[in-house]
Amino acid sequence: MTSKKKEPRPAVADVLNTQLGSFLSRLERQNYAPDGVTGYRRRLSEFCAEVVARGVALDQLDETRAVKLFTGPPSVSRYTQFMVRKFVRYLAEQGVVSPPSEAPALRIRREYEHYLRSRRGLSETTIYGAWRIADRFLDFRFGNDIGDLSTITAHDIVAFIQELRGKKPLRDKTLCAQLRNFFRYLFQTGKTSANLAVGIQSVAQRYGTRLPRHLTSEEIQKLLEAVRAETTTGRRNHAMVLLMARLGLRAEEVIRIQLDDIVWRAGEILVRGKGKRYDRLPLPSDVGQAMTEYIRQDRESSSTRAVFVTKRPPHVPFKDGQVLNSILRRAYRTTGLKPPTPYVGSHILRHSLAVDLVHKGASLEEIGDMLRHRSRATTMIYAKLDVDGLRTIAPPWPLARGAK
């Protein structure tokens, strides 16, 4: 009885060349520029040739070894490493090379994100920010090799907070809130024996003791003109900033807008707000015109339905709202205006809209509806700007020897 011959395994060179062609086709489908695809083809062809020349087996190839194997000239070394890592990850997706072993940090991240998503119902943006804080703490406490989580003490948390804030007082409450979330998760899952979250104090909030900082209408107009004058992304950035200035949208709400959220005939726009709350707002004519100009003239072809996408391929939505902070920083430098707060944030446009409504006689209920506040207490910070209204409830100033 003759034994069946085994099919010969394809040569490493043939496998790599086939996978390289598929990888480049994916880049083309993702709207990468022809020059960019050519650069990938040239550098990765040299990488594949180096793998074959050194006789490296595919089951022994991973990102770390691939980068050490092929770095290229110093002038392009960093970008070449990025291309090689990306190609090796693609090979792992196709089952050509072994997937990387899950590091302890990746396992903790996967489990923690699942907890926040399934048990807490948080948004993906909030989950991403929560892991960033947790990852920085783990790196501070353990370094590259994460050890026993039960050895974490309250002194480690205090030292971490002091390391981040330096000698300045801690003002942002996000850091402590995210740390409480992380240590509450560690306790509930049995990774720590004590609930260290209860020892993390809240940050004192003294914003109610001062007037809301804002920009005047003239200053906002100067910023809008500076943003609109940008060469390659002026129309896109102008439309995003205008949405915040006219409708009081948050930065995250702007980048979440989808093409299907705009009802052009009705003049309405769907806003995907905090806590998965959706609201429909009227679309002002100048905002609609700015968005129309961007979509028709500048928006790149993309598979995503997000309105605002990156200029560079593969033209994907923005990861977070930090892009709007960067846009405003450039506009401040261009106009020479001084930001009203040390930290240049896009939320200043939301405050400015509320202050402008107060000066025009709008009630607190109308301002709360416009800004989509869930609590009336949030809107009350603008009450101190209503001088005429405050005069009606202010007690008379005491006179000498009593009032007569």
Beta strands, then each sheet from edge to edge (+ up, - down):
strand 1: 262-263
strand 2: 268-272
strand 3: 278-282
sheet 1: 1+ 2- 3+
end
